[in-house]
Amino acid sequence: MKFSELVEKLGEAAGKNSLTSTSDDLEIIGVAQIEEATASTISYIEGAKYASQLEKTAASAVILSMDDALQAKANQRGIAWIAGHNPRLLFAQTIALFYQPFQPAPEIHPTAVIHPSAEIGAKVYIGAHVVIQAGAKIGNGVCIHPNVVIYPEVQIGDRTVLHANCTIQERTLIGANCVIHSGSVIGSEGFGFVPTPSGWFKMEQSGRTILEDGVEVGCNSNIDRPAVGETRIGRNTKIDNLVQIGHGCKVGTNCAISGQVGLAGGVKLGNNVILAGQVGIVNQVKIGDGAIASAQSGIHTDVPAGEIYSGTPAVPHKLFLKASAISARLPEIYQSIKQIQRYFKNSRNNL
């Protein structure tokens, strides 16, 4: 693809808010990380912090921030460039021009087992050994990879992709343009047991799990259904691998939940919440819109909208930084306390 054609295809994202160097005849054959780029590939640099990489890269073209110094350095090296306010987004859009995920042609494999009452939309791919049970409804353009199991009365929206070996349990509703990755279980039984003198009494989980449009769930994640009511994941929320979302949770729109996060039952996340890796949230806690929990935070109380929380138990991030700074000085503080104790001890002995 010619560099000029690439800029044209990126359209407004690479035009209205960006500048481009003039290398119209340059041929771009692919994308690469800045350290691994070769001739005829395009890469990106987010800002001046990574300027040294621009001096060493073999890339023929780069995507830059709106930084005059970086653009001048690229010109000095004869590297074509596109500059924008969000170079990472531009790079993601560029990758999409060179790579499309595997999309099998519509067909139903002869080994698939589909209940006669199931409804299958148009242009659907159903792979080998898929099981679709009674009353399921599969929308148009859905892609179901091998070994997926879909329980009774599940509904799958248009163009959703179910990767190999995931399981969608009974009455789950999944919207359009969702992606469920391998090994994940959507709509599994919530962890509901009532203690009695003779042991645990199982509380049946009669509710359902709902994923709104555009939700993505990574590999080996679980989203449980509740005893009653629903577990709901809001539109366009993205969930990483190895995430546990407990029964009755309500997750808002456009949230990002990183790997190994655990939400206990009844947790409520607002919109645009970000949970970094290994965050744990206890039952019934509410996280406000736009709040962020940093990695390994243990959240036991509600978090106000827009706040950043860190640590275990989690506290506002600024307080966490102050406490961390003091913690690093504990050996020094301990020695100071010992000196003060010795001083007062000696003072008493001299009285």
N, C-alpha and C positions, 0 to 999 in steps of 0.2 A: 504494500500500500504506500503510495506517495505521501510524503509528509504533509503536503498541502491538502491532500484528500483526507488525511487523518484529522487535520484541523477543521475541515469543512464538516466531517461527520460528527465531530464533537459539538458542533453547532454553537448555540448561544453560550454554553458553559465554557467554551474555549475562545469565544469571540467578544461578547459584550463586556465581560469583566477581565479580559486578559490581553496580553500582548504576545505576538509570535515573531520569531526570527524568520528571515526570508531564505528558506532552503527548499524550494518547491520541488526540485528534482530528486531530493533524497528519498531512497526507498527504505521503508520500515517493515521488517518482517516479523517482529514480535516484541514482547515486553519482558523485562528482567529486573531483578534487584540491582541496585546501583553498584554493589561490589562485584556482581557476577555478570554484568552487562557486557555484550560484545558488539562489534560493528553491526550496524543496521537494526539494532534494538533500541527501544525507548524505555527510560526509567524515570524516577522522580526523586526529588529532594524537598523535604518539607520546609526547611528554613536555613538560616545562616549557621545554625549549630552544626550542620552537616556539610559545610562548604568544602572541607578537606576532601570529601568523597568526590566532589565535582572535579577536583584537580587530578584524580587518579582513574576515574571511570573510563571504560572503553566504549560507552554508549554513544550512538550517533545522535541521539536526541534525548532531551530531559524535560520533565515537567517541573517547574519551579514555583516558588511563592513570588509575590509581587515585591521583589527585592532587587534594586538596581545593581548592587554589588555582585550578586549571584549571576544576573543576566550578563553583566560585563565579563565576568570570569568565563561564562559559557562561550561568549563571543571570542574571547582570547584563544580558547581551545578549539574553536571551529565547530562547536556542538550546537546543533539546532535546539530551540527551546520553545516551550509554551509556558506562559506564566499566568497564574490565576490565584484568586483569594483562597481557594481550597484545593491545593495541589493533590491531596490524597484522594479527593472525590474525582478529580480529573483523571488520575491514574486508574481508579476503579472503572471509570467509564471507558478508558482506553483498553483495559483488559477485556471488557465485554465486546469490543470490536474485533479482537483477535481470538477469543475463546468462548465457546458455548458449551455448557454442560451436556453430557450424554443424554440424548432424548430419543428413545426407541420409537419406531413407527407404530401407529395404532394396530393392535392385534390382541387376541385372547389366546394364550397358550393352551394347547390341548390338555395339559395336566392340571390346569386351574379348576378348582371346585367351586361352583357358583350356585347358590340356592335358587330355585326357580322363581321365588318371590322377589329376589333382588332386582333393582332397577339400575341398568348400566347406560350411561349417557353416550353421546357420539364421540368418535375419535379417541377412544380410551385404550391405553395399553395395560394389559394384565399379564404379568409374567408367570413363569413356571411355578407350580405348586402354591399359588395364591389360594386362599380360602376366603370366600365371601358368604356370610351366613344370612339367614332369613331376614327380610325386610330392609336390608341395607340399600342405600341410594347413593349411586356414584355419579358425579356430575360430568360435564363434557370436558374432554381434553385431559382427564386425570391420568396420571402415570403411576402404576402400582408395580413395583419391582418384585422379583421372586421371593417366595416364602412369607409374604405379608399375610397376616390373619386379621380379618375384619369381622367383628362379632355382630350379633343381631341388632337391627334398627340403627346402625351407624349411618350418618350422612356425611358425605365428602363433597366439598364444593368444587366448582370448575377449576381446572388447571392445577390442582394440588398434586404434589409429588410425595409418594410414600416409598421410602427406600427399603431395600431388602431387609427382611427379618424384623421389621417393626410390627407392633400389635396395637390394634385399635379396639378397645373393649366396648361392651354394650352401651347403646344409646348415645354414644359420643357424637357431638356435632363439630365438624371441622369445616371452616369457611373456604373461600376461594383463594387460590394462589398461596397456599400454605406449603411448607416443606417439613416432613417428619423424617429424620435420619435413622439409620440402622440401629436396631437394638432398643429403641425407645418404646415405652408403653404409655399410651394415652387412654385415660379413663379407667385405670386400674383401681382396685378397692382401696379406699382410705384406711388408715390404721386406726380402727375403732373397736375398742374392747372395754367392757365395763367390769370393774373388779367386784367379785362376790366372795362370800366366805368359802365357797368351794372352788374358786378359781376365776378365770376370765370368761365373761360372757360376750360372745361376738355380736357386735352391732352391725347388722347388714347395711351395706352401702347402696342405698336405693337411688341416690342422686345421679347426676350426669356431669360430664366435662364438656366445656364449650371452648373452642379455639376460634376466635374471630378471623377475618380475612387478613392474609399476609403474615401470619405467625410462622416462625421457623423454630424447630426444636432439634437440638443437636443429638449426637449418638448417645445411647444408653441413659437417657433421661426419663423420669417418670412424672406424670401429672395425674394425681389421684382424684377420683370422684368422692363426694361426701355421702354421709348417711342420708341426708335429705338436701334438697336444693341443688346448687351447682358450684362447680369450680370453673372459673372463667378467666381466660387469657385474652387481653385486649388486642385490638387491631395493631398489626405491624410490630408487635413485640418479638424480640429475638432472644432465644434461649440457647445457651451453649451446651456442651457435653456434660454428662454426669451431674445433672441438676435434679433435685427432688422438690416438687411442689406439692404440698400436702392438701388434704381434703378441705374443700370449702374456701380455698384462697381466691382472692379477686385481684388480678393483675391488670393494671391500666394499659393505655395505648402507648406505643413507641418506647417501651421499656427495654433495657438490655441487661440480661442476667448471665453472668459469667460462670465458668466451670466450677463444679463442686459446691455450688450454692445450695442451701437447704432452707425451705420455707415450711415451718410447722403449720398445723391446721388453722384456718381462719385468718391468715395474714392478708392484709389489704395493702397493695401498692398503688399509688397514684399514677398519673401519666408521666412519661419521660424520666422514670426512675432508673438509676444505674446501680447495679450490685456487682462489685468486683469479685474476684475469685475467692471461694471458700467462706463467703459470708453466711452466717447462720442467724435466723430470725425466729423467735419463740412465738408461741400461739397468740393469735388475736392482735398482734402488733400492727399499727398503721404507719405507713411510710408516705409522707406527703409528696405532692407533685414536684418533680425536678430534683428530689433529694438524691444523694450519692452516698453509698457505703463503701469504704475502701477495703482492700483485701483483708480477709480473715477477721472482719469485724463480727462481734457477737452482739446482736441487737436485742435488748430485753424490754425496751420502752419505746413509745411512739417517737417518730422522727418528724419534725416540722418540715413543711415544704421548703425546698431550696437549700436545705442544710447539708453539710458534709459531715458524716460521722465516721469515727475510726476507733479501733481497739476493742478489747473485751474486758468488762462490759463496755459497749460502745459509748463514746462521749463526743461532743462537738470537736471537729478536727483541730481547731486552734488549741483547745485545752489538751487534746491528745499530744500535740507537738510539744507543749510546755512540759507535760508530765514525762514525755520521752526524754527531753533534755535533762530533766532532773534525775530520771532513772539512770542515765549514763554517768551521772556524777555521784551515784550512791556510794561507791568505795571511798571517794574523797570525802564525802559528807560523813561517812561512818568514822573515818580516821579523825575528823575534826571533833566529832562528838566524844570519841574516846579521849582526846586530848583535854577537852573541857571537863570530862568526868575525873580525869587524873588531877587536873588543877584543883577542883573543888575538894577532892579527897585529901590532897596534900595540904590544902588550906585548913581543913578541919583538923588534921593531925597536928598542925602548928599552933592551934589555939590553946 
